[in-house]
């Protein structure tokens, strides 16, 4: 049998753990776990579609009720964009609030859809 095969576990050399300063028996160094990279959640556009039924004032007040983040000027800008081009961008947000805003606008008689932001 070879000499290594005849050695027992107690015969094998041991190595003391050293701290970064070189003192035997010091604190062990923990490696930092890699940071997780989070992908941003997809964003969605809430769109308002022009209709010949609702007044401009009603559209502005409804936008402000449904999307409290919109200022009076922002709501007017969305209404004018919708009136002039046929569709206006209300807000860009995560899917759940986008669905809520769109459904709330529809419940108040406005035409609204959502689509992924490109």
Number of C-alpha atoms within 10 A of each C-alpha: 5 6 6 9 7 9 10 8 8 7 9 9 6 8 7 9 14 14 13 11 8 9 11 12 10 13 12 10 10 6 6 6 6 6 6 6 6 6 6 7 9 11 16 20 22 25 23 27 17 21 14 7 8 11 10 14 12 14 23 21 14 18 27 17 13 16 19 11 12 17 13 13 10 15 22 19 16 22 26 18 18 20 17 11 10 13 20 21 17 25 19 17 18 16 18 10 15 22 19 14 23 22 18 18 23 14 11 13 15 20 16 22 17 20 14 13 12 7
